[in-house]
Amino acid sequence: MATVRPDALIIGAGVSGLTTAVRLAERGLTVHIVSKELTACTTSANAGAIWDPIYATHEAVPRWSAETYEVLSELAGAPGTGVRMVSGVEASRTVIPAPAWARQLPGFRECRADELREPFVSGWRYTAPIVDMPVYLDHLLRRLTSMGVTLAEGAVSSLDEVTGLADVVVNCTGIGARELLGDQSVTPVRGQLVAMTNPGITEFFAEHTAELTEEPDITYILPQGPDVVLLGGSAEDRVDSLILDKTVADGIVERCVAVEPALAGAEVLGHRIGLRPHREPVRVEREERDGATVVHNYGHGGAGVSLSWGCASDVARLVAAP
């Protein structure tokens, strides 16, 4: 733990914990982060991370995602951030209109029929941030270090252990909230990605499914630059294993090659596996516990990156509330 009592103690060093720490430090608070897993081992580090404001339930999702888009857009292209603005296609297996949020993005237009491969029959183009998560998380850590924020590895088994160690405790434990709080409404959604050598792909492809749901076999292709492309994906509800499923990985590659034949024969560089913390709704709220203040920020499902900065700003306001 921190050697000097901080104003705020954050539990969790994933993208929610780190962005929340930035927002609190910007307000002049001294901040300490404690996490069972250091940043490179968190679910966030294994995410594919394209900005996409679905797969999360809360009335504030439009506002949270809009703020996050703005922040990521400002970071895009800056050396060492891991954030780039990338154009591409989002497509559906059924004929549907583009959602309202997509129509507001730069470069939006409906796709022509000849731009889509079977089984996709409708789609739209736009430009959005794609985030290389290991690089981005390192960027956030460097930023926090420059702001005087400290971080330590350590398990927290109950809030009672830490509520006396800071003026406010912020719970950014993701899937860990299920155990920490006994919140059974938090459920794991297992996701798997395949990293491959990039054969020259510069645009993303993302399959659009029904809002707030992720199909077990969703297809997406996310170029992380000239050398690496991430292929996805999977969404296995209430599966908490982090062991590689080769059948799932092979299916991901097969679906992505069908969309982008240039991927055939590309070298597999590795696999990413994580547990999305699904909750309906996302929990961003303040709680008073026996005279101690706790602010919760968890349950973002597959939208953690897309909502991160908006949620962090709301946490900062809740912390400052009288």
Residue pairs with C-beta under 8 A, 6 or more apart in sequence:
1 32
1 34
1 152
1 154
1 165
2 9
2 32
2 150
2 152
2 165
4 30
5 165
5 166
6 29
6 30
6 31
6 32
6 150
6 165
6 166
6 167
7 24
7 29
7 30
7 31
7 166
7 167
7 168
8 21
8 24
8 29
8 30
8 31
8 32
8 166
8 167
8 168
8 169
8 170
8 319
9 31
9 32
9 33
9 34
9 162
9 165
9 166
9 168
9 169
9 170
10 17
10 20
10 21
10 24
10 31
10 32
10 33
10 34
10 169
10 170
10 172
11 17
11 33
11 34
11 35
11 156
11 162
11 169
11 170
11 171
11 172
11 173
11 180
12 33
12 35
12 42
12 171
12 172
12 173
12 174
12 176
12 298
13 33
13 35
13 37
13 38
13 39
13 42
13 151
14 35
14 39
14 42
14 43
14 44
14 45
14 172
14 174
14 304
15 42
15 44
15 47
15 133
15 136
15 137
15 140
15 304
15 305
15 308
16 44
16 172
16 174
16 297
16 298
16 300
16 304
16 308
16 311
16 312
17 33
17 35
17 170
17 172
18 33
18 39
18 137
18 140
18 141
18 144
19 140
19 308
19 309
19 311
19 312
20 170
20 172
20 297
20 311
20 312
20 315
20 316
21 31
21 33
21 144
21 149
22 140
22 143
22 144
22 147
22 312
23 309
23 312
23 313
23 315
23 316
24 31
24 170
24 315
24 316
24 319
25 31
25 144
25 147
25 148
25 149
26 147
26 316
27 316
27 319
27 320
29 319
30 148
31 144
31 147
31 148
31 149
31 150
32 149
32 150
32 151
32 152
32 166
33 144
33 149
33 150
33 151
33 152
34 151
34 152
34 153
34 154
34 156
34 162
35 42
35 151
35 152
35 153
35 154
36 153
36 154
36 155
36 156
36 176
37 153
38 151
38 153
39 45
39 137
39 138
39 140
39 141
39 151
40 134
40 137
42 137
42 174
43 174
43 175
43 274
43 275
43 276
43 277
43 304
44 133
44 137
44 274
44 304
44 305
45 133
45 134
45 137
45 274
46 133
46 191
46 193
46 272
46 273
46 274
47 131
47 133
47 191
47 272
47 274
47 304
47 305
48 191
48 193
48 220
48 222
48 230
48 232
48 233
48 272
49 130
49 131
49 132
49 133
49 136
49 222
49 305
50 86
50 128
50 129
50 130
50 131
50 204
50 206
50 220
50 222
51 65
51 68
51 69
51 72
51 128
51 129
51 130
51 131
51 305
51 306
52 128
52 206
52 303
52 306
53 61
53 62
53 64
53 65
53 66
53 101
53 303
53 306
53 307
54 99
54 211
54 212
54 303
55 212
55 213
55 214
55 276
55 301
55 302
55 303
56 212
56 282
56 300
56 301
56 302
56 303
56 306
56 307
57 212
57 279
57 280
57 281
57 282
58 64
58 281
58 282
58 284
59 281
60 284
60 310
60 314
61 282
61 303
61 307
62 101
63 310
64 307
64 309
64 310
64 311
64 314
65 101
65 303
65 306
65 307
65 310
66 310
67 309
67 310
67 313
68 305
68 306
68 307
68 308
68 309
68 310
69 128
69 129
69 306
70 309
71 309
72 83
72 129
72 131
72 309
73 85
73 129
75 81
75 83
75 129
75 139
76 83
76 84
76 85
76 129
77 83
77 84
77 85
80 135
80 138
80 139
80 142
81 135
81 136
81 139
82 131
82 132
82 133
82 134
82 135
82 136
82 138
82 139
83 129
83 130
83 131
83 132
83 136
84 129
84 130
84 132
84 225
85 106
85 127
85 128
85 129
85 130
86 127
86 128
86 129
86 130
86 202
86 203
86 204
86 222
86 223
87 107
87 125
87 126
87 127
87 203
87 204
88 125
88 126
88 127
88 128
88 203
88 204
88 205
88 206
89 111
89 115
89 116
89 123
89 124
89 125
89 203
89 204
89 205
89 206
90 98
90 102
90 123
90 124
90 125
90 126
90 205
90 206
90 207
90 208
91 111
91 116
91 120
91 122
91 123
91 124
91 205
91 206
91 207
91 208
92 120
92 121
92 122
92 123
92 207
92 208
92 209
93 119
93 120
93 121
93 207
94 121
94 122
95 121
95 122
96 122
96 208
98 108
98 110
98 124
99 208
99 211
102 108
102 124
102 126
103 124
105 126
105 127
105 128
106 126
106 127
107 125
107 126
107 127
108 124
108 125
108 126
109 124
109 125
110 122
110 123
110 124
110 125
111 122
111 123
111 124
111 125
115 123
116 122
116 123
117 258
117 259
118 258
120 207
120 259
123 208
128 204
130 204
130 222
130 223
130 224
131 305
132 224
132 225
133 305
141 151
144 151
156 162
156 173
156 180
157 180
158 180
159 169
159 171
159 180
159 181
159 289
159 292
159 294
162 169
163 169
163 289
163 290
163 292
163 294
164 292
167 293
168 293
168 294
168 295
168 319
169 292
169 293
169 294
169 295
170 294
170 295
170 296
170 297
170 315
170 319
171 177
171 180
171 181
171 294
171 295
171 296
171 297
171 298
172 297
172 298
173 180
173 298
174 277
174 298
174 300
174 304
175 186
175 188
175 240
175 275
175 276
175 277
177 183
177 186
177 277
177 279
177 283
177 296
177 298
177 299
178 184
178 186
178 187
178 277
183 279
183 283
185 279
185 280
185 299
186 277
186 278
186 279
186 298
186 299
187 237
187 238
187 278
187 279
188 238
188 239
188 240
188 275
188 276
188 277
188 278
189 214
189 235
189 236
189 237
189 238
189 239
189 275
189 276
189 278
189 301
189 302
190 234
190 235
190 236
190 239
190 240
190 241
190 242
190 273
190 274
190 275
190 276
191 232
191 233
191 234
191 235
191 236
191 273
191 274
191 275
191 276
191 302
192 232
192 233
192 234
192 244
192 245
192 248
192 249
192 252
192 271
192 272
192 273
193 230
193 231
193 232
193 233
193 252
193 271
193 272
193 273
194 230
194 231
194 232
194 249
194 252
194 253
194 256
194 268
194 270
194 271
194 272
195 228
195 229
195 230
195 231
195 268
195 269
195 270
195 271
195 272
196 228
196 229
196 230
196 231
196 253
196 263
196 266
196 267
196 268
196 269
197 227
197 228
197 229
197 266
197 267
197 269
198 223
198 224
198 225
198 226
198 227
198 228
198 229
198 266
199 229
199 262
199 263
199 266
200 262
201 221
201 223
201 229
201 260
201 262
201 263
202 223
203 223
204 220
204 221
204 222
204 223
205 219
205 220
205 221
205 256
205 259
205 260
206 220
206 221
206 222
207 215
207 218
207 219
207 220
209 215
209 218
214 235
214 301
214 302
215 235
216 234
216 235
216 236
216 237
217 234
217 251
217 252
217 255
218 232
218 233
218 234
218 235
219 232
219 233
219 252
219 255
219 256
219 259
220 231
220 232
220 233
220 256
221 229
221 230
221 231
221 232
221 256
221 259
221 260
221 263
222 229
222 230
222 231
222 232
223 229
224 230
228 269
229 263
229 266
230 272
231 252
231 253
231 256
231 263
232 252
232 256
233 252
234 245
234 248
234 251
234 252
235 276
235 302
236 248
237 278
240 275
242 273
242 274
242 275
243 273
244 271
244 273
249 271
253 263
253 268
256 263
257 263
257 264
276 300
276 301
276 302
276 304
277 298
277 299
277 300
277 301
277 304
278 299
278 301
278 302
279 298
279 299
279 300
279 301
280 299
281 299
282 298
282 299
282 300
282 301
282 307
282 311
283 296
283 297
283 298
283 299
284 295
284 296
284 297
284 311
284 314
284 315
284 318
285 295
285 296
285 318
286 293
286 294
286 295
286 296
286 318
286 319
286 321
287 293
287 294
287 295
287 296
288 294
293 319
295 315
295 318
295 319
297 311
297 312
297 315
300 307
300 308
300 311
